[in-house]
Amino acid sequence: QGPAMRRLSSLTPAWPTAASSTGKRESADATDDTKEDFKFLHRSIPSEDARLEDLVIGLFFSGTFHPRRVVITNEVIAFAMPDDDELIDEIPLSECLHIKIPEMKSDDPLDHLDDPNLYFHCIQIETIAEGYNSGRTYYLKAEREDLCHKLVKDLSRLSKASRRRREELTRFQRSQERIRKMYNSEFYQKVSALIIIANFAQSIVEAQLVGARDDADVRDGIEELFTNVNMGVTLIFLVELIVNAYGHWFKEFVNNPWSWLDVFVVSTSLLSFGMMKIPTSVIRFMRAIRIVRLFNRFTELRKLITALTLSILPMFNAFMILLLILSIYAIMGVSFFGREYPDDFMVFDRAFIALFRITAGDTWVPSLPVLYDNGSLNWRGASFVISYIMVVNWIILQVSVAVLLDNFIQASHRINEESRLPNLAGLRVKNEDKSPLAPLIARLVRFDTDHPNLDTDSSQGLSWQARFVETSYHPISDPGL
């Protein structure tokens, strides 16, 4: 059997070399510009520190075996193209049902191989139906028999260890997962948003009633009533914060800026109830800013605030230019008009504020006359103010707004694309979304094609990523399509 096995192994076709795939890669370069726009879809294989095995073996699809880079860690089996770090697919080891050498059966996909020699040295990996791979069965092909048996043995051992680690979740982790699902549920978020809106409306009513009452006793009674109401609302927010921290502790909670906002709002509200002597005006302000927490409850509001925050940072340079020009004109104003018009130009800070008022909408510097007492035009003062308005109000401010809008549009587009990623990919099937149609859908989202610019993985098919890239092509501008 040994010589026969070696003889059959020698008949196994070798994987395509880098030279034989050069044409494919050169033709695929035409899609590089398009793929650049969809970097958010790409994931990398596990880092070198986590890798136990990193080798190139065959992966069965489209009726034959194709060379793929396989990276094995303690938790996953990751697939990539040879000599590439971009993740194509992965199998969580904890979701592997069976890892074995397949037996020849009539209903086995390998039974339809054109070359029966390809059947040797194969590894069959069956996955659970409700997991990441939706019950798909994978077939791998090693180059040698000893490597095949070694991989089956190692993968089986790693799979059992991974399942054992997953089953050894503590009671805290299980309860934490339940609390996290409850906190992130749509019903919970809507109820929380309604409480925040009601509390903000109550702050508006409080500000109106307290300020309109002249009677001190009535005003004190209203303040006491609203203080009790706010204490109850604060306790509700405190419970919500504890639930959030419990469900997302530790890294996910600490790295979320909205969580820190909740901590700030709740802690300042608690301090206002006798723990620290805080002025009433500050307490009302702290209660009013609770409405900011509403942004985290609605996805579209959160996207808007995030995009606005990301767009403000790049326009910092435009603000610095505006500040620099304003300061230069302020120094010029002190030099030219400091003695004549000391009300606005005696010192730098006065001149700065006077010019800033023009930037904010004032039409002229109050102390700087347009006409002298004899009716002649104040050319020096008029030239100074007109030039400032033209440079700052007409040019610098418009450029700053343009930079803000451009970065806001880019940030909004990036956020929208990232939010669409789970819907586009459809890779990870959650336990609550079990469906027997998942394998069929995964099969249907592949499209047969032989176009070299799109079939970059030599599979005679288009994955959902390739199909997504294909839709961005314009046939008029690309005669090759």
Stockholm file with secondary structure:
# STOCKHOLM 1.0

chainA/1-481         QGPAMRRLSSLTPAWPTAASSTGKRESADATDDTKEDFKFLHRSIPSEDARLEDLVIGLFFSGTFHPRRVVITNEVIAFAMPDDDELIDEIPLSECLHIKIPEMKSDDPLDHLDDPNLYFHCIQIETIAEGYNSGRTYYLKAEREDLCHKLVKDLSRLSKASRRRREELTRFQRSQERIRKMYNSEFYQKVSALIIIANFAQSIVEAQLVGARDDADVRDGIEELFTNVNMGVTLIFLVELIVNAYGHWFKEFVNNPWSWLDVFVVSTSLLSFGMMKIPTSVIRFMRAIRIVRLFNRFTELRKLITALTLSILPMFNAFMILLLILSIYAIMGVSFFGREYPDDFMVFDRAFIALFRITAGDTWVPSLPVLYDNGSLNWRGASFVISYIMVVNWIILQVSVAVLLDNFIQASHRINEESRLPNLAGLRVKNEDKSPLAPLIARLVRFDTDHPNLDTDSSQGLSWQARFVETSYHPISDPGL
#=GR chainA/1-481 SS CHHHHHHHHHHSCCCCCTTTTHHHHHHHGGGHHHHHTTGGGCCBCCCGGGCSEEEEEEEEETTEEEEEEEEECSSEEEEECTTCCBEEEEEEGGGEEEEECCCCCTTCGGGGCSSGGGGTTEEEEEECTTSTTTTCEEEEECSSHHHHHHHHHHHHHHHHHHHHHHHTCCHHHHHHHHHHHHHHSHHHHHHHHHHHHHHHHHHHHHHHHHHHCCCHHHHHHHHHHHHHHHHHHHHHHHHHHHHHHHHHTTHHHHTCHHHHHHHHHHHHHHIIIIISCCCHHHHHHHHHGGGGGGGGTSHHHHHHHHHHHHHHTTTHHHHHHHHHHHHHHHHHHHHHHTTTCHHHHSSHHHHHHHHHHHHHTCSSCTTSCSBCTTSCBCHHHHHHHHHHIIIIIIIIHHHHHHHHHHHHHHHHHHHHHHHHHHHHHCCCCCGGGCCTTHHHHHHHTCEECCCTTTCTTSSSEECHHHHHHHTTCCTTTCTTC
#=GC SS_cons         CHHHHHHHHHHSCCCCCTTTTHHHHHHHGGGHHHHHTTGGGCCBCCCGGGCSEEEEEEEEETTEEEEEEEEECSSEEEEECTTCCBEEEEEEGGGEEEEECCCCCTTCGGGGCSSGGGGTTEEEEEECTTSTTTTCEEEEECSSHHHHHHHHHHHHHHHHHHHHHHHTCCHHHHHHHHHHHHHHSHHHHHHHHHHHHHHHHHHHHHHHHHHHCCCHHHHHHHHHHHHHHHHHHHHHHHHHHHHHHHHHTTHHHHTCHHHHHHHHHHHHHHIIIIISCCCHHHHHHHHHGGGGGGGGTSHHHHHHHHHHHHHHTTTHHHHHHHHHHHHHHHHHHHHHHTTTCHHHHSSHHHHHHHHHHHHHTCSSCTTSCSBCTTSCBCHHHHHHHHHHIIIIIIIIHHHHHHHHHHHHHHHHHHHHHHHHHHHHHCCCCCGGGCCTTHHHHHHHTCEECCCTTTCTTSSSEECHHHHHHHTTCCTTTCTTC
//
